[in-house]
Amino acid sequence: MEIETFLTLAEELHFGRTAERLCVTTGRVSQVIKKLERRVGGMLFERTSRTVRLTAVGLRLADDLVPLVAGMEEALRRATDACRGVTGVLRVAFLGEWTAPALLKVAGLFSERHPDCRVEVREVQLSNSRASLLDGSIDVLIASYPFDGMACGPVLLTEKRVLAVAAGHPLAGEESVSLEVLAEHAVVQYPEVTSAGFKRDRTPDRTPSGRPVPKGPAGGSFSEMLTLVAMGKGVLPVGEHSRRYYPRPDVVYVPLHDARPIERGPVWLEGNTAQSVREFVRAAADIADNSPIA
């Protein structure tokens, strides 16, 4: 009661409103605060007939208590969820065919642990992946990092980067190339709806040495982007799994020897703290720790 009363008054800075929120009398609020101040050994609030303000000690106490109380409430919520069990429906999706095996492996472990929760699996596209998370059509997405504005992790898939070029392109016969070649060829762009952080990672504006990268046309889907590559409209840095899942006689995948690996894993709304989502992410973490997916 002391902590709840103190934090409520620290927020309201008004004894009457604090009493209304706590469903007690203003006298009771004053009594609790005085008792707490005796316990602390100093004033927590400066009171006048018109204003109530936190003292320096009161402000520090409030700053210290807020995260502790939030942690306690979260712990109680987790305990409550654990007693209820994980039920209902969890909607999970994959972006890119190469992420589907990872999703299915995590979904399998999740279902073993929580048989009363039905898992629905679907595919999303570059054009609607973010919108599907925002509107609640899906709960968790297996996709590439970075995914701006979303909670991400753990990493389930790591793959090297390659450069997709047309079969007749001058770079098609190279054993490997540097990211610096992006300054010499137009780069096919991702759809407008794709996040800025993802675009900077996949199709940067400049090479590592700072040379500007010319922009080519944008595609509406990954297949469309590869078609633009095949037409000679530009080159495109992609993950090496594209060789397996998007083999094309008109596209060649050339290793990029100085590019960081691409990482993929679960993505979800930061505010989605449903027990089913947390348990799915926990299953993903267990798989990542014990049997990484190639």
N, C-alpha and C positions, 0 to 999 in steps of 0.2 A: 504493500500500500504506500509506503514512503517513497519508493522509487517512482511508481506510477504517478503519484501526486506531484512530486518534484518535476518530472519531465513534462507533465501536462501544463503545470504553471509556467515552466520555462518556455513553453511554446506559446501559451495564451497571453502570459504577462497580465493576467486579470483574474482576481480571485473568484468573481462571480461566474465567468465563463468556465473556469476550471471546475467549479462546484457543479455546474450544469452537466458538463461532460462526464464527470465521475459519479453523478447522481448522489451527491452529498451536500451538506450545508457549507457555506463559506467559513463558518466557524470551525468546522471539521478540517477544512483545507488548511486554515491558519494553524490549527493545533498540530497537524502532522508536520508542517514545514518547520515550526518552532522546535519540535522534537528532533527532527533531522538536523537542524542547525546546532542544537545542543550536542548531538552525537558527533557532528563534524568538528565543532569547536569554533565556529565562526559564522558570520552572516552569509547567506546564499542569495538573498534578494535585498535590494534597497527599496523600501516602501515609503510612499508619501500618500497624501489624500487623493492624489490624481494619477500617479504612475507606479508601476512595479517594474523594476529592472534587475537583471542578474548582476551580481557582483563578479569580480574577476574569479574568485573561487567558485562561485556558482556556475559561471560559464565553462570553466575547465571541467567541473564535475559533469555537467550536461554533455560536453563533448566526449568525455570518457565513457559515460553510461549508454549513450545512444547505440553505438555498435554492439555493445555487450547485450543489451536488451533485444536488439534485432537478432543476434545470434541465438539467444535463448528461445525466441519465438520460432525461429527456423528449425531448431532442434526439436521443439515440441511438435511442429508440423510434420517433420520427417517421421517422428515416432508414431503420430496419428496415422500417417499414410501407410507405415509399415504394418500397423494393426489391421487396417482396412484391406491391405493387399492391393496389387495392381490389377485393375479390371478395365473393362470398356474396350475402346478401339484406339490403336496407335497407327497413325498414317505416316508412312515413311516413303521417301522417294529417292531416286537416283538421277544424276545428271551426267549423261555419257554412258554408253554401254559398258565401258571398262570398270565402272564403279558398281555395277549390279552385283557381281560376285561378292564384293566386300559387304554390301548391304545385306545380301541373303545370309552370309555367314553370321553377321551380328544379329540379324532377325532370328536366326535359328537358335542362338544361345539365349536371347531374350525370351523366346517362346518356351524354351525348356524351363527357365526360371519362373516364368509368369504365364502359365497355361490358360489362365482366365482372362487374359488380355489378347484380343484378336489383332493381328498385325496385317494392315492393308498396304500393299506395295504398288507403287505406280512410277511412271517415268515423267520427268518434266523436261522442258527445253530451256535454252538460254533466254528465250523471250519471256518465260513465265516463272522461272525458278524463284526469284525473289518475291514476286507477287503471291505465289502460292504459300510461302511462309507467312507473309504479312496478313493475308486474308484468312488464314487458318485452314486452308485446303489440305495442307500437310503439316505435320508436327516436326519432323526431322528430315533433313536432306543430306545425302552423301554427295559432296561436291568438292571442287578445288578450292584451295586457299590462295590468296586472301579472299574472304567474303565479307565485304564492308558492312558494318552495323549489325553483325550477328555474332552469337556465341559460336566458337569453333573448337574442335578437338575431341578426341586425340587423333593423331595422324594414323590412318590405316593403310594408305598407299603412298609409296614414294617412287617416282619414275624420273628417268633422265629426260632432258629436252632434246628435241630434234627440230630441224627446219624443214617444213613442207615446201617443196618447190615443184614446178611443172617438170614433166619427164624430159622435155627438151631444153630446160633452163641451163645456163652456163655452170651453175653450182651442182647440178644433178650428179656429176661424176666425181665429186670430191669425197674423200674418206671422212672428213669432218671439216667444220667451219667455225669461225669465231662469231660472237655476237656483233662484232664490229662490221660484219657484212651487211647488217640491217641498214647502215647508213647509205648503202649503194643500191638498194632495191626497195621498191614500194612494199609496204607491209599491209596485208589484208587486215581489216579491223573487225572487232566484235560488235554485236548489235548495240544500239544506243542505250538500251536498258541495262546493259552490263555495268557493274559497279566500277568506279574510277580506280580503286585500288587494284582490282583484278586486271584492268586494262594496262595499268602501269607495270604490272608484273609480267603479263603475257606479251603485250605489244607496246614496249616503252617508247617514250618520245625521243629519247637519246640513247646512244650506245654507252657502254661503261666508260669510254674515254671522253664522252660529252658531245659526240657528233650527232647532229639532228637526224631523226629517222623519218623518211618520207612516208606519208600515209596513203594507203591504197583504198579501194572501195570496201564498204562494210557488208557482211553477210548476215542474213536473218537467222541462220542455224549453222551448226558446225559443218554439216554436209554441204551447205551452200557456200561456206567459206572455202572449203577444199575445192569446190568447183571453180571458184574464182581463181584459186591458185593454179588449177589445171589449165585454165584459159590464159594464163600468163599475166593476170592482172596484179600479181604480187606474190610475196612469199609469206609464210606464217609459222612462227614458233609454236610447237605443240609438244605434247608428251609422247614418249616412244611407244606407248600402248596403241597409238593411232595406227602404227604399222600392222598390228594384229586385228584391230577392230574396224579399220577403214582402209584396207588394202585396195589400191586403185592402180591400173596400168598407166594412168596419165599423171600420177603424182609420185614423187620420190621423197623419202625422208632421210635427210642428211644429219648426222650427229652434230650437236653444238657442244664443243669440247670445253667451253669456259662458262657454261650456264648452270645456275643453281638447279637442283632437282625440283620437280613439282610435287606438292604434298596435297593429299586429299583425305577427307574424313567427314565426320558429322558436323552439320550446321543447323542451328535452331535459333528461334527468337530468344533474346536474353531474358525477356520477361516470362517466357513459358517455363514455369517451374513445376509442371505436372510431374507426379511421381513416375509415370510411364516414360516420360522423356528422360528423366534423370537415370532411370534404370537402363534405358537403351544406351545412353552414353556410357554408363558403367560397364555394360556388356562390351561395348566397342573398346573401352580402355583395357579390359581383361584380354580381349583378343589381340590387341596391339602389343600388350606386354608379353603374352605367352606364345603366340603363333602369328607373327607378322604376315600380312598378306602380300604376296609377290605381285 
